[in-house]
Amino acid sequence: MKIGIIGAGSIGGTLARHWVKLGHEVLLANSRGPETLRGLAAETGAKAVTVTDAVKGVEVVVVTIPQKAVRDLPKNLFANVPKEVVVIDTGNYYPARDGSIPEVEGGMLESEWVAAQLGRPVVKVFNNIYFKSLQEKPAPRGTPGRVALPVAGDPPEARAKVLRLVEELGFDAVDVGGTAESWRQQPGTPCYTNDLDAARLKQALAEADRSKLPQYREAADAAVRQYFASLQKS
Ligand SMILES: NC(=O)c1ccc[n+]([C@@H]2O[C@H](COP(=O)([O-])OP(=O)(O)OC[C@H]3O[C@@H](n4cnc5c(N)ncnc54)[C@H](OP(=O)(O)O)[C@@H]3O)[C@@H](O)[C@H]2O)c1
């Protein structure tokens, strides 16, 4: 499969490495241009391209950049991309990093906001797993304790394709439902960065409480603020 990845950082680089090893053709883009991705491209086997080229002729596009940067992507990026092309959103909103996004602060779900910016439905996945776990924890199907990942998004055919990609990568895939259910895997929710197996993930998704979304976000954001503060001290 040909897959375009916009964002060549911790998550984009990790996905590129895995997918090239699995035999997929991977296009990788960042904000600074393909010439700045030569090293990563050589190391992963992905092809460095511009953002505009990362959405051309592919079956799947992954948007994996800081949430605030979604606003900076070229306008009409997806205008000529066939509607069958699946768009994956790995993003998380951290006010400490992204500044305020008033619509999301007002109750819009993070992936609803991303979909509105892109003018395309998206499938939320890989947002609740730390990149090192994504790197190190793929396992064959049936392995006891295999990490499970939640998948939420629209349309159902796109979600079905992403469920298959997640399984192929080495994780149990749990169908959360449409984008309207994606709040269950946003930052700070019970399933967030806990590397749960499928049974425990389903339980965590069921236990998530929508009325607590502001508290979940605040707890996750506090951890990020603490991390930034530790970087400044060192
Ligand atoms: N790190 C994790 O463990 C983790 C886990 C799950 C989900 N996430 C989420 O996934 C997203 C990506 O996280 P990350 O940690 O992989 O980020 P990262 O390591 O900081 O890398 C960000 C990448 O996005 C690119 N980028 C930024 N603005 C762009 C733009 N306007 N156009 C094209 N590319 C752009 C950057 O390119 P340049 O360097 O050229 O600017 C860089 O390659 C975030 O929303 C994050 O919250 C992260």
PDBQT file of the ligand as one rigid body, heavy atoms in Angstrom, charges set to zero:
ROOT
HETATM    1  N1  LIG A 301       5.370  11.700  20.835  1.00  0.00    +0.000 N 
HETATM    2  C1  LIG A 301       4.465  10.785  21.239  1.00  0.00    +0.000 C 
HETATM    3  O1  LIG A 301       4.793   9.834  21.975  1.00  0.00    +0.000 OA
HETATM    4  C2  LIG A 301       3.034  10.906  20.754  1.00  0.00    +0.000 A 
HETATM    5  C3  LIG A 301       2.190   9.837  21.016  1.00  0.00    +0.000 A 
HETATM    6  C4  LIG A 301       0.892   9.865  20.523  1.00  0.00    +0.000 A 
HETATM    7  C5  LIG A 301       0.421  10.970  19.830  1.00  0.00    +0.000 A 
HETATM    8  N2  LIG A 301       1.253  12.034  19.636  1.00  0.00    +0.000 N 
HETATM    9  C6  LIG A 301       0.688  13.188  18.918  1.00  0.00    +0.000 C 
HETATM   10  O2  LIG A 301       0.990  13.040  17.535  1.00  0.00    +0.000 OA
HETATM   11  C7  LIG A 301       1.303  14.323  16.950  1.00  0.00    +0.000 C 
HETATM   12  C8  LIG A 301       2.755  14.297  16.481  1.00  0.00    +0.000 C 
HETATM   13  O3  LIG A 301       3.570  14.085  17.608  1.00  0.00    +0.000 OA
HETATM   14  P1  LIG A 301       5.140  13.805  17.527  1.00  0.00    +0.000 P 
HETATM   15  O4  LIG A 301       5.583  13.597  18.924  1.00  0.00    +0.000 OA
HETATM   16  O5  LIG A 301       5.445  12.797  16.474  1.00  0.00    +0.000 OA
HETATM   17  O6  LIG A 301       5.641  15.242  17.035  1.00  0.00    +0.000 OA
HETATM   18  P2  LIG A 301       7.157  15.745  16.862  1.00  0.00    +0.000 P 
HETATM   19  O7  LIG A 301       8.109  14.661  17.202  1.00  0.00    +0.000 OA
HETATM   20  O8  LIG A 301       7.246  17.051  17.563  1.00  0.00    +0.000 OA
HETATM   21  O9  LIG A 301       7.241  15.985  15.277  1.00  0.00    +0.000 OA
HETATM   22  C9  LIG A 301       6.380  16.891  14.654  1.00  0.00    +0.000 C 
HETATM   23  C10 LIG A 301       6.546  16.749  13.170  1.00  0.00    +0.000 C 
HETATM   24  O10 LIG A 301       5.508  17.551  12.578  1.00  0.00    +0.000 OA
HETATM   25  C11 LIG A 301       6.098  18.314  11.540  1.00  0.00    +0.000 C 
HETATM   26  N3  LIG A 301       5.315  19.524  11.311  1.00  0.00    +0.000 N 
HETATM   27  C12 LIG A 301       5.045  20.532  12.168  1.00  0.00    +0.000 A 
HETATM   28  N4  LIG A 301       4.292  21.472  11.561  1.00  0.00    +0.000 NA
HETATM   29  C13 LIG A 301       4.089  21.043  10.299  1.00  0.00    +0.000 A 
HETATM   30  C14 LIG A 301       3.416  21.572   9.174  1.00  0.00    +0.000 A 
HETATM   31  N5  LIG A 301       2.752  22.731   9.233  1.00  0.00    +0.000 N 
HETATM   32  N6  LIG A 301       3.454  20.870   8.018  1.00  0.00    +0.000 NA
HETATM   33  C15 LIG A 301       4.117  19.684   7.934  1.00  0.00    +0.000 A 
HETATM   34  N7  LIG A 301       4.761  19.126   8.962  1.00  0.00    +0.000 NA
HETATM   35  C16 LIG A 301       4.752  19.796  10.131  1.00  0.00    +0.000 A 
HETATM   36  C17 LIG A 301       7.493  18.619  12.039  1.00  0.00    +0.000 C 
HETATM   37  O11 LIG A 301       8.286  19.003  10.963  1.00  0.00    +0.000 OA
HETATM   38  P3  LIG A 301       9.461  20.104  11.158  1.00  0.00    +0.000 P 
HETATM   39  O12 LIG A 301      10.396  19.525  12.159  1.00  0.00    +0.000 OA
HETATM   40  O13 LIG A 301      10.032  20.257   9.799  1.00  0.00    +0.000 OA
HETATM   41  O14 LIG A 301       8.766  21.343  11.659  1.00  0.00    +0.000 OA
HETATM   42  C18 LIG A 301       7.878  17.272  12.636  1.00  0.00    +0.000 C 
HETATM   43  O15 LIG A 301       8.345  16.409  11.631  1.00  0.00    +0.000 OA
HETATM   44  C19 LIG A 301       1.043  15.346  18.069  1.00  0.00    +0.000 C 
HETATM   45  O16 LIG A 301      -0.268  15.835  17.994  1.00  0.00    +0.000 OA
HETATM   46  C20 LIG A 301       1.231  14.538  19.350  1.00  0.00    +0.000 C 
HETATM   47  O17 LIG A 301       0.521  15.089  20.445  1.00  0.00    +0.000 OA
HETATM   48  C21 LIG A 301       2.561  12.012  20.061  1.00  0.00    +0.000 A 
ENDROOT
TORSDOF 0
